[in-house]
Amino acid sequence: MHLIYNALFLLAAVKWGDWRRWREYYPTILFFLIGDLLKNVFYHDYWIWTYQETIFAKDILSNHTFITLLIMFVAYPATTLIYLGHFPEKRWNKVLWIGLWVSIYVIVEYINLKYLHLIKHHHGWTIHWSFLFNLVMFPMLRLHQKQPLIAWGLSIIWIIFLLNMFPIPMKYIK
């Protein structure tokens, strides 16, 4: 199922992505990937969520690492090309655009959590935390495109907050 989801993201990016300005979005794509990479490093042995394949392609997507790499290299760039490529100028439209993307990500996660069992939450992480995370992440992506240093500074504060909310026991830190 993860292959289908990522194929849909890729098709959406082909259709709606702003490919003419991909170089402009490239630093923000890397920012997006680095954020997920940091989460995977910090929580490597103490997951707050894990992906699994339950429907097909279990041999190809046999564990969380392969699935998260697929998502990082397909869904995140596709999201960035569409999200930033069509970011509106009017304030109310900006709010609606961010809300749409937060909703897409949360609805997909909810379906994957409750019905398809493609994701599992651990150690206190819930769909509510995912909602909050996405509510911070999408404006942060836009901020990174416009003011990368401010986005990095705020992201460090956000990471420290999350590490305090979901502390890693010392026995899991290497």
C-alpha positions as CSV (number, residue, x, y, z in Angstrom):
1,M,0.0,0.0,0.0
2,H,2.9,2.3,0.7
3,L,3.9,1.9,-3.0
4,I,0.4,3.0,-4.0
5,Y,0.5,6.0,-1.7
6,N,3.8,7.1,-3.0
7,A,2.8,6.5,-6.6
8,L,-0.2,8.8,-6.0
9,F,2.1,11.5,-4.6
10,L,4.4,11.1,-7.6
11,L,1.5,11.3,-10.0
12,A,0.1,14.4,-8.2
13,A,3.5,16.0,-8.4
14,V,3.7,15.3,-12.1
15,K,0.3,16.9,-12.6
16,W,0.4,19.8,-10.1
17,G,4.0,20.2,-9.0
18,D,5.8,23.4,-9.9
19,W,8.7,21.7,-11.8
20,R,9.9,24.9,-13.5
21,R,10.9,26.2,-10.1
22,W,12.2,23.0,-8.6
23,R,15.7,24.5,-7.9
24,E,14.0,27.1,-5.7
25,Y,12.3,24.4,-3.7
26,Y,15.3,22.1,-3.5
27,P,16.7,23.6,-0.2
28,T,13.2,23.2,1.4
29,I,13.0,19.6,0.2
30,L,16.3,18.9,1.9
31,F,15.1,20.7,5.0
32,F,12.0,18.4,5.0
33,L,14.2,15.3,4.6
34,I,16.7,16.4,7.2
35,G,13.9,16.9,9.7
36,D,12.7,13.3,9.2
37,L,16.2,12.0,9.1
38,L,16.9,13.6,12.5
39,K,13.7,12.1,14.0
40,N,14.8,8.7,12.7
41,V,18.3,9.1,14.2
42,F,17.1,10.4,17.6
43,Y,14.4,7.8,17.9
44,H,16.2,4.9,16.2
45,D,15.9,2.5,19.1
46,Y,12.9,4.1,20.8
47,W,10.3,4.7,18.0
48,I,7.4,7.1,18.5
49,W,5.9,5.8,15.3
50,T,6.8,3.0,12.9
51,Y,5.7,2.2,9.4
52,Q,4.9,-1.3,8.2
53,E,3.6,-2.9,5.0
54,T,0.5,-5.0,5.6
55,I,-1.1,-5.4,2.2
56,F,1.5,-6.1,-0.5
57,A,5.1,-5.4,-1.4
58,K,6.2,-6.9,2.0
59,D,9.3,-8.3,0.5
60,I,10.4,-4.9,-1.0
61,L,9.2,-2.7,2.0
62,S,10.1,-5.2,4.7
63,N,10.7,-2.7,7.5
64,H,10.3,0.9,8.7
65,T,13.6,2.0,7.3
66,F,12.8,1.1,3.7
67,I,9.3,2.6,4.0
68,T,10.5,5.8,5.5
69,L,13.2,6.2,2.8
70,L,10.5,5.7,0.1
71,I,8.4,8.4,1.8
72,M,11.3,10.8,2.2
73,F,12.4,10.5,-1.4
74,V,9.0,10.4,-3.1
75,A,6.2,11.8,-1.0
76,Y,8.1,14.7,0.7
77,P,9.6,16.2,-2.6
78,A,6.2,15.7,-4.3
79,T,4.5,17.5,-1.4
80,T,6.9,20.3,-1.4
81,L,6.6,20.9,-5.2
82,I,2.8,21.1,-5.0
83,Y,2.5,22.8,-1.6
84,L,5.1,25.6,-2.3
85,G,4.4,25.7,-6.0
86,H,0.8,26.7,-5.4
87,F,1.1,28.6,-2.2
88,P,-1.4,31.5,-2.3
89,E,-0.7,35.2,-1.6
90,K,-3.9,36.2,0.3
91,R,-3.8,35.6,4.0
92,W,-7.1,33.7,4.3
93,N,-6.1,31.5,1.3
94,K,-2.8,30.8,3.0
95,V,-4.7,29.6,6.1
96,L,-6.9,27.4,4.0
97,W,-4.0,26.0,2.0
98,I,-2.1,25.1,5.1
99,G,-5.3,23.6,6.6
100,L,-5.8,21.5,3.4
101,W,-2.3,20.0,3.6
102,V,-2.5,19.4,7.4
103,S,-5.9,17.7,6.7
104,I,-4.5,15.5,3.9
105,Y,-1.6,14.3,6.0
106,V,-3.7,13.7,9.1
107,I,-6.5,11.9,7.2
108,V,-4.0,9.7,5.4
109,E,-2.3,8.9,8.7
110,Y,-5.6,8.2,10.4
111,I,-6.7,5.7,7.7
112,N,-3.3,4.1,7.8
113,L,-3.5,3.8,11.6
114,K,-7.0,2.7,12.1
115,Y,-7.9,0.7,9.0
116,L,-4.9,-0.3,7.0
117,H,-2.5,-0.7,10.0
118,L,0.4,0.7,7.9
119,I,1.6,2.8,10.9
120,K,1.8,2.3,14.6
121,H,2.2,4.9,17.3
122,H,4.4,4.2,20.3
123,H,5.5,5.8,23.6
124,G,2.6,8.3,23.9
125,W,2.5,9.5,20.3
126,T,-1.1,9.9,19.1
127,I,-3.0,11.2,16.0
128,H,-3.4,14.4,18.0
129,W,0.3,14.8,18.2
130,S,0.5,14.2,14.5
131,F,-2.1,16.9,13.9
132,L,0.0,19.3,16.0
133,F,3.2,18.3,14.3
134,N,1.7,18.9,10.8
135,L,0.2,22.2,12.0
136,V,3.8,23.3,12.8
137,M,5.5,21.5,9.8
138,F,3.6,23.0,6.9
139,P,4.0,26.7,7.9
140,M,7.7,25.8,8.7
141,L,8.2,24.6,5.2
142,R,6.9,27.9,3.8
143,L,9.0,29.8,6.3
144,H,12.0,27.9,5.2
145,Q,11.4,28.8,1.6
146,K,11.2,32.5,2.6
147,Q,13.5,32.8,5.6
148,P,15.6,29.6,6.0
149,L,17.7,30.8,9.0
150,I,14.6,31.7,11.0
151,A,13.0,28.3,10.1
152,W,16.2,26.5,11.3
153,G,16.2,28.3,14.6
154,L,12.5,27.7,15.2
155,S,12.9,24.1,14.2
156,I,15.7,23.6,16.8
157,I,13.3,24.9,19.4
158,W,10.5,22.6,18.1
159,I,12.9,19.6,18.2
160,I,13.9,20.4,21.8
161,F,10.2,20.7,22.7
162,L,9.4,17.3,21.1
163,L,12.5,15.6,22.8
164,N,11.2,17.0,26.1
165,M,7.6,15.7,25.4
166,F,8.8,12.3,24.2
167,P,12.1,11.8,26.1
168,I,14.4,9.0,25.1
169,P,15.5,6.8,28.0
170,M,19.3,6.9,28.3
171,K,19.6,3.2,27.7
172,Y,18.4,3.8,24.1
173,I,20.9,6.7,23.4
174,K,24.1,5.5,21.7
